Amino acid sequence: MLLTDLITTLQLSIGPVILISGVGLILLSMSNRFARVIDRSRLLSKDFNSVTTVDRIRIIEELRILSRRAKIVRAAIALAVLSVLLAALLVVSLFLGALFKMGIAVYIVAIFVLCMLSLVTSLLCFLADINLSLKALWLAIPPEVSSDS
């Protein structure tokens, strides 16, 4: 492998490496949201026995929403991790393809498309979680305070 081939491969691999870094930051945000969902669920579960029947109904509904949110955020995290793994596989494939002079362009395109689809789906799940978190907030706000009447 010539130095010029190595430089070209390094230039090609910069994009996926930056993608890994960006998705890492998104994963940090998602894991923080996941921790908040778990913490809020534990707090509501702890308060469940010491509240009135009316409040229990609200807590049950909020716990259902939190359960859905936890599943959605878990899926978003898994898809984001898959995206990072595919990006890493893409970098490895670029170097192996250049080193062994293999014609793997179709393989590299397929990995990149899967990586992007995984990332897009992860972000859509993240958006769904944000929408569900608003639903839980509206349950926690008394009707007389809410402006969405």
Number of C-alpha atoms within 10 A of each C-alpha: 9 8 8 9 13 14 11 12 18 14 10 14 19 12 12 19 16 12 17 20 12 12 18 15 11 18 20 12 14 21 16 12 19 21 14 14 21 15 12 15 20 13 11 15 15 10 13 17 10 10 11 9 11 8 14 17 13 15 21 14 14 22 19 14 20 23 15 16 25 20 15 21 26 18 16 28 25 16 22 27 20 17 27 25 14 22 25 19 16 22 21 13 19 20 18 14 16 18 14 9 10 11 10 14 12 9 13 18 12 14 19 18 14 16 25 18 15 21 23 16 16 27 19 14 21 23 15 15 24 14 12 17 19 11 14 19 11 16 16 14 11 9 11 8 9 11 8 7 6
